[in-house]
């Protein structure tokens, strides 16, 4: 039996990833679900564990991931889906629209 541990410092992401249903405007989660389905198609008995780790508290792997995320030298190693600009949230669009209307 093979196991994969994915350590995350974002509890909302863990909750969202536990849903197997594609969600509108969550294209990154959808891509992760596709990757997980591909892994399960290759290794039927694969167990994937999601674990929350506190952020920025000296956890060596988390500190390394934070540093890599801040570094532009590693951007080319990211999957293409992570090269896209994230879509604006509805609340951000409402604020922008309100600001535009009030500035006229």
PETAVEN-V165664 format. One line per field, one symbol per residue. phi: phi as a letter, one per 20 degrees, with the letter a starting at -180 (. if undefined). burial: b if it has 24 or more other ideal C-beta (glycine too) atoms within 12 Angstrom, else e. Layout:
BEGIN
phi = ???
burial = ???
END
This chain:
BEGIN
phi = .dccddecdcffffffffeeefdfmdffffffffffffgffecfefddddcecfelcnfgffffffffffeffdgfeffgfeefffffffffffffffffffee
burial = eeeeebebeeeeeeeebeeeeeeeeeebbeebbeebeeeeeeeeeeebebeebeeeeeeeeeeeeeeeeeeeeeeeeeeeeeeeeeeeeeeeeeeeeeeeeeee
END
